[in-house]
Amino acid sequence: MKKILIISFVCLATIALTLWIFRLSILNIFMESTLNANKEKYISYSPETNLIKYWDLLEKDHEVLKQIPFFNVQVGNLNDAGPFLNPIMTWTGLETKDQSKRLNIDKGLEQKIKDYFAGKKFDLNEINLDFSWFKELYKFDHWNYEFHPPVSAQTIEYKFYNQPVPDGNLLTWARARLLQGLKEKNIISAIEDNRQLARLLFLNEDLVGTMVSIAILKHEVEIVKMLDENEQKKIKTLTLKDVEVAKRFFWAQKSFFDLRLSNDLFQKFSKFEVGLCHGLYQALSDSKAFYRILYDEMPKSFDRLDQLVKQTDPKCRNSYVRQKWKDPNYQALFEKDQSIFEQTSISADGVDPNSIPGSFTIEDAEKYPVLAKAVMYIIMSVAQPDYVSRSYSEAK
């Protein structure tokens, strides 16, 4: 009896060990039957329906923005603001804690400055900041912040999702500069300084810089409305409607070059003059993470992106994202031994968290392509929200 138990235990242990060793192979076979279903679910979440639904308004917004010089400026290539701005900035997502404190603003004053634009005024003499660095900005026609210290000096290779970005205190400085202009009765000079800061941020092409630049423009409009009517007439600025149009248009751009779009719609957006580089920047950063695994599933979608990159190289910033898009070996999202679910929340309707393995690295993915593709479709279904309806559902 004892011998039978021992043999049974050994057999069960052998079976369990075999199943563990070949678990991914078994899962690969199982997922082959669900691959098409996962792909269809991903395709069903395409923003195409909403882009078509709001096409007339998108086209109208584009025409509005074409008439505003700020949104039509092209990136330069002569004088990079990076060597000047990077060392004095504070950063979100930077590995080192040893950062410049030159642009730090007391939290109490920062809140007062913010509240001023919400109608809670305070004595502007409390603002005692050094704004001299604003005048240096006129020397520059672009800002390649990724390629200069302290960002470029870090010991890690940043991925697209955790790449450091300038801290939000730039918006506080822009507000403070406007209030300083109000105090000195020289609001035009303050607006000009802020416009140059906003322009450099806008030309970065990333969504964060674009939204901060639009917020700066909004505060410009708000500060002018605080002046008397005669003073307002002397200053040419945008309207709040213009700002709202810009905000929703550039936010929705993350969907303009989605991999799932029909070629007709993709080509329509590729003819938009305003923000073409911005929309493409978002598309490249979103799509590169899945390029190696899903290229043979969606070759035409990736190829048309690649073609558009080549066409726009002369007019767009030579960003980190653009450079890495052209690197066939770059892993945009995952480290070699990192679980691909570590950076992803699987919580969309209809997605069973128990249907995917707990630990699954990019190396596993390349050994088991069917499993990898099925899993990637699950991730892409929940990692790309509907930016169009978020931006345009309440637009008029």
Number of C-alpha atoms within 10 A of each C-alpha: 6 7 8 9 10 11 12 12 12 12 12 12 12 12 12 13 12 11 13 12 11 12 13 19 16 13 16 21 13 13 22 15 12 15 21 14 14 22 19 13 17 19 17 13 16 20 25 22 14 16 21 12 14 17 14 11 17 20 14 13 18 19 14 14 21 16 11 14 8 16 17 13 14 17 21 15 15 10 14 19 20 18 16 16 19 23 16 16 20 25 20 13 16 18 16 12 9 9 14 14 11 11 18 16 15 8 9 8 16 17 12 19 23 16 13 16 15 10 8 10 12 13 8 16 9 10 17 10 13 10 16 8 13 17 12 14 20 15 12 18 19 23 27 21 24 20 15 18 14 24 23 14 12 12 9 9 11 18 18 19 14 12 15 19 18 18 15 14 16 20 19 18 22 27 24 25 23 27 22 20 17 18 14 11 12 13 22 17 13 23 24 16 22 24 18 21 22 24 25 23 24 26 25 24 23 20 19 16 21 24 20 19 25 22 19 26 23 20 20 25 20 16 19 22 12 12 14 9 10 8 12 15 11 10 13 10 16 14 14 15 10 17 19 16 22 21 19 20 24 23 20 21 23 25 27 26 29 24 22 17 19 13 13 9 15 20 15 11 17 18 9 16 14 22 25 21 25 22 26 27 26 20 20 24 21 22 20 24 21 18 20 15 18 19 15 10 12 13 12 13 19 20 12 16 21 14 10 16 19 12 11 14 12 10 13 23 23 14 18 16 23 18 10 18 23 13 11 10 9 16 19 22 20 20 14 12 12 15 18 22 17 12 11 12 11 17 12 13 8 7 16 11 13 7 11 17 15 12 12 19 18 19 15 17 19 14 13 16 15 22 26 23 25 22 24 21 22 23 22 22 23 18 15 16 15 17 20 24 18 13 18 20 10 7 12 6
